[in-house]
């Protein structure tokens, strides 16, 4: 899953949110530099990623991108899932509620930025200024996210084909999200409960 889903699946627990959002920037034993609650957020992020990557519905969704993007197909699906989450009326009633959640997320990360990974802190102002989390709700935002993914990836030279695939198979991908996300939400809540009880 991408940034919006990881923020949302922190279930309004501030320390969990911090860990969930910085996890990709924390390698190996570096996680022990953080408080126990942030460590739980890091663990939740990694469990979410593993559950997502190996889920049969995600495998189906990846198949649309696999011929052109192989191992990167999963990265595109992470962004696609965030698009459908941003537009899921079961999770966000309307754009105002989505934006309120996004602004609350940025504010929390800003107010608790001391000691966070430098690369994450360098990215955070751009995330906030350009309102990345909210922009997942529109197709133009997905096109930009795909472009950013291609720029950061070592072996990707373009994302235009990916955006075309997204538009061509929009309804099939939406169905994948609808089948998958409720299971992920239940899994994440249960996993977090287990972490918090340890």
One Martini backbone bead per residue (centre of mass of N, CA, C, O) as a GRO file, in nm:
protein
  198
    1UNK     BB    1   0.102   0.032   0.011
    2UNK     BB    2   0.048   0.361   0.044
    3UNK     BB    3   0.035   0.647   0.222
    4UNK     BB    4  -0.270   0.661   0.277
    5UNK     BB    5  -0.310   0.376   0.390
    6UNK     BB    6  -0.104   0.394   0.620
    7UNK     BB    7  -0.242   0.621   0.765
    8UNK     BB    8  -0.528   0.495   0.795
    9UNK     BB    9  -0.399   0.215   0.929
   10UNK     BB   10  -0.344   0.371   1.221
   11UNK     BB   11  -0.607   0.447   1.382
   12UNK     BB   12  -0.540   0.729   1.529
   13UNK     BB   13  -0.233   0.665   1.610
   14UNK     BB   14   0.033   0.859   1.633
   15UNK     BB   15   0.279   0.661   1.661
   16UNK     BB   16   0.188   0.470   1.439
   17UNK     BB   17   0.190   0.674   1.212
   18UNK     BB   18   0.486   0.739   1.213
   19UNK     BB   19   0.592   0.450   1.159
   20UNK     BB   20   0.425   0.396   0.901
   21UNK     BB   21   0.556   0.643   0.733
   22UNK     BB   22   0.886   0.569   0.787
   23UNK     BB   23   0.965   0.270   0.725
   24UNK     BB   24   1.120   0.299   0.438
   25UNK     BB   25   1.357   0.476   0.613
   26UNK     BB   26   1.406   0.204   0.786
   27UNK     BB   27   1.693   0.016   0.864
   28UNK     BB   28   1.701  -0.239   1.045
   29UNK     BB   29   1.828  -0.137   1.359
   30UNK     BB   30   1.708   0.157   1.345
   31UNK     BB   31   1.433   0.103   1.489
   32UNK     BB   32   1.570   0.124   1.788
   33UNK     BB   33   1.573   0.452   1.786
   34UNK     BB   34   1.280   0.415   1.867
   35UNK     BB   35   1.003   0.398   1.997
   36UNK     BB   36   0.779   0.154   2.064
   37UNK     BB   37   0.541   0.276   1.900
   38UNK     BB   38   0.698   0.322   1.637
   39UNK     BB   39   0.780   0.028   1.603
   40UNK     BB   40   0.487  -0.068   1.561
   41UNK     BB   41   0.442   0.096   1.303
   42UNK     BB   42   0.661  -0.045   1.140
   43UNK     BB   43   0.545  -0.331   1.167
   44UNK     BB   44   0.274  -0.270   1.035
   45UNK     BB   45   0.373  -0.185   0.762
   46UNK     BB   46   0.510  -0.460   0.691
   47UNK     BB   47   0.253  -0.631   0.717
   48UNK     BB   48   0.090  -0.488   0.501
   49UNK     BB   49   0.282  -0.542   0.265
   50UNK     BB   50   0.275  -0.850   0.280
   51UNK     BB   51  -0.028  -0.893   0.254
   52UNK     BB   52  -0.051  -0.749  -0.019
   53UNK     BB   53   0.161  -0.896  -0.203
   54UNK     BB   54   0.022  -1.205  -0.139
   55UNK     BB   55  -0.243  -1.144  -0.245
   56UNK     BB   56  -0.450  -1.264  -0.489
   57UNK     BB   57  -0.572  -0.990  -0.579
   58UNK     BB   58  -0.302  -0.851  -0.628
   59UNK     BB   59  -0.206  -1.044  -0.844
   60UNK     BB   60  -0.427  -0.967  -1.038
   61UNK     BB   61  -0.364  -0.663  -1.058
   62UNK     BB   62  -0.066  -0.694  -1.157
   63UNK     BB   63  -0.120  -0.830  -1.438
   64UNK     BB   64  -0.168  -0.561  -1.599
   65UNK     BB   65   0.157  -0.468  -1.551
   66UNK     BB   66   0.371  -0.701  -1.591
   67UNK     BB   67   0.463  -0.696  -1.890
   68UNK     BB   68   0.591  -0.392  -1.855
   69UNK     BB   69   0.697  -0.402  -1.515
   70UNK     BB   70   0.701  -0.635  -1.335
   71UNK     BB   71   0.828  -0.567  -1.028
   72UNK     BB   72   0.668  -0.277  -1.046
   73UNK     BB   73   0.365  -0.349  -1.027
   74UNK     BB   74   0.325  -0.313  -0.718
   75UNK     BB   75   0.374  -0.006  -0.706
   76UNK     BB   76   0.129   0.071  -0.880
   77UNK     BB   77  -0.087  -0.064  -0.699
   78UNK     BB   78  -0.048   0.110  -0.451
   79UNK     BB   79  -0.158   0.365  -0.591
   80UNK     BB   80  -0.430   0.255  -0.683
   81UNK     BB   81  -0.543   0.195  -0.401
   82UNK     BB   82  -0.538   0.492  -0.307
   83UNK     BB   83  -0.747   0.593  -0.504
   84UNK     BB   84  -0.986   0.415  -0.400
   85UNK     BB   85  -0.976   0.510  -0.111
   86UNK     BB   86  -1.025   0.819  -0.168
   87UNK     BB   87  -1.321   0.710  -0.309
   88UNK     BB   88  -1.432   0.576  -0.045
   89UNK     BB   89  -1.741   0.605   0.116
   90UNK     BB   90  -1.674   0.410   0.362
   91UNK     BB   91  -1.421   0.606   0.457
   92UNK     BB   92  -1.500   0.871   0.278
   93UNK     BB   93  -1.762   1.070   0.230
   94UNK     BB   94  -1.568   1.310   0.128
   95UNK     BB   95  -1.339   1.546   0.037
   96UNK     BB   96  -1.337   1.690   0.311
   97UNK     BB   97  -1.262   1.445   0.485
   98UNK     BB   98  -1.004   1.375   0.340
   99UNK     BB   99  -0.856   1.646   0.385
  100UNK     BB  100  -0.866   1.643   0.691
  101UNK     BB  101  -0.693   1.391   0.720
  102UNK     BB  102  -0.444   1.496   0.572
  103UNK     BB  103  -0.386   1.746   0.752
  104UNK     BB  104  -0.353   1.584   1.015
  105UNK     BB  105  -0.111   1.421   0.922
  106UNK     BB  106   0.088   1.649   0.866
  107UNK     BB  107   0.079   1.781   1.145
  108UNK     BB  108   0.184   1.546   1.305
  109UNK     BB  109   0.457   1.514   1.155
  110UNK     BB  110   0.559   1.797   1.217
  111UNK     BB  111   0.524   1.783   1.542
  112UNK     BB  112   0.705   1.483   1.512
  113UNK     BB  113   1.012   1.525   1.366
  114UNK     BB  114   1.199   1.445   1.575
  115UNK     BB  115   1.427   1.200   1.456
  116UNK     BB  116   1.366   1.166   1.178
  117UNK     BB  117   1.431   1.083   0.879
  118UNK     BB  118   1.584   1.278   0.650
  119UNK     BB  119   1.439   1.188   0.388
  120UNK     BB  120   1.157   1.235   0.499
  121UNK     BB  121   1.192   1.539   0.571
  122UNK     BB  122   1.246   1.627   0.274
  123UNK     BB  123   0.958   1.528   0.166
  124UNK     BB  124   0.724   1.648   0.345
  125UNK     BB  125   0.680   1.935   0.222
  126UNK     BB  126   0.580   1.825  -0.054
  127UNK     BB  127   0.345   1.662   0.046
  128UNK     BB  128   0.197   1.908   0.166
  129UNK     BB  129   0.196   2.127  -0.060
  130UNK     BB  130   0.071   1.898  -0.275
  131UNK     BB  131  -0.121   1.699  -0.144
  132UNK     BB  132  -0.086   1.386  -0.197
  133UNK     BB  133  -0.314   1.236  -0.046
  134UNK     BB  134  -0.544   1.382  -0.201
  135UNK     BB  135  -0.448   1.338  -0.509
  136UNK     BB  136  -0.542   1.035  -0.532
  137UNK     BB  137  -0.850   1.103  -0.621
  138UNK     BB  138  -0.718   1.167  -0.900
  139UNK     BB  139  -0.593   1.102  -1.209
  140UNK     BB  140  -0.372   1.318  -1.210
  141UNK     BB  141  -0.237   1.218  -0.948
  142UNK     BB  142  -0.161   0.940  -1.059
  143UNK     BB  143   0.017   1.034  -1.288
  144UNK     BB  144   0.224   1.172  -1.101
  145UNK     BB  145   0.294   0.925  -0.929
  146UNK     BB  146   0.400   0.754  -1.159
  147UNK     BB  147   0.625   0.952  -1.239
  148UNK     BB  148   0.775   0.943  -0.967
  149UNK     BB  149   0.834   0.644  -0.973
  150UNK     BB  150   1.007   0.648  -1.235
  151UNK     BB  151   1.228   0.849  -1.130
  152UNK     BB  152   1.319   0.660  -0.880
  153UNK     BB  153   1.367   0.431  -1.062
  154UNK     BB  154   1.618   0.251  -1.207
  155UNK     BB  155   1.431   0.066  -1.440
  156UNK     BB  156   1.271   0.331  -1.522
  157UNK     BB  157   1.152   0.549  -1.806
  158UNK     BB  158   0.830   0.515  -1.766
  159UNK     BB  159   0.442   0.580  -1.721
  160UNK     BB  160   0.235   0.590  -1.956
  161UNK     BB  161   0.144   0.297  -1.975
  162UNK     BB  162   0.035   0.274  -1.689
  163UNK     BB  163  -0.188   0.489  -1.723
  164UNK     BB  164  -0.332   0.340  -1.950
  165UNK     BB  165  -0.395   0.085  -1.789
  166UNK     BB  166  -0.559   0.221  -1.569
  167UNK     BB  167  -0.783   0.326  -1.763
  168UNK     BB  168  -0.861   0.058  -1.907
  169UNK     BB  169  -0.877  -0.104  -1.599
  170UNK     BB  170  -1.041   0.046  -1.383
  171UNK     BB  171  -1.279  -0.150  -1.299
  172UNK     BB  172  -1.104  -0.395  -1.229
  173UNK     BB  173  -0.934  -0.250  -1.010
  174UNK     BB  174  -1.171  -0.169  -0.832
  175UNK     BB  175  -1.257  -0.458  -0.767
  176UNK     BB  176  -1.001  -0.539  -0.625
  177UNK     BB  177  -1.024  -0.336  -0.399
  178UNK     BB  178  -1.306  -0.429  -0.290
  179UNK     BB  179  -1.196  -0.715  -0.211
  180UNK     BB  180  -0.936  -0.629  -0.038
  181UNK     BB  181  -0.960  -0.396   0.180
  182UNK     BB  182  -1.134  -0.524   0.405
  183UNK     BB  183  -0.918  -0.735   0.476
  184UNK     BB  184  -0.691  -0.539   0.548
  185UNK     BB  185  -0.836  -0.390   0.777
  186UNK     BB  186  -0.870  -0.632   0.962
  187UNK     BB  187  -0.578  -0.718   0.978
  188UNK     BB  188  -0.462  -0.449   1.091
  189UNK     BB  189  -0.629  -0.436   1.351
  190UNK     BB  190  -0.533  -0.710   1.465
  191UNK     BB  191  -0.227  -0.654   1.458
  192UNK     BB  192  -0.231  -0.405   1.640
  193UNK     BB  193  -0.354  -0.538   1.885
  194UNK     BB  194  -0.121  -0.734   1.923
  195UNK     BB  195   0.104  -0.526   1.958
  196UNK     BB  196  -0.037  -0.367   2.205
  197UNK     BB  197  -0.031  -0.643   2.394
  198UNK     BB  198   0.296  -0.688   2.431
   0.00000   0.00000   0.00000
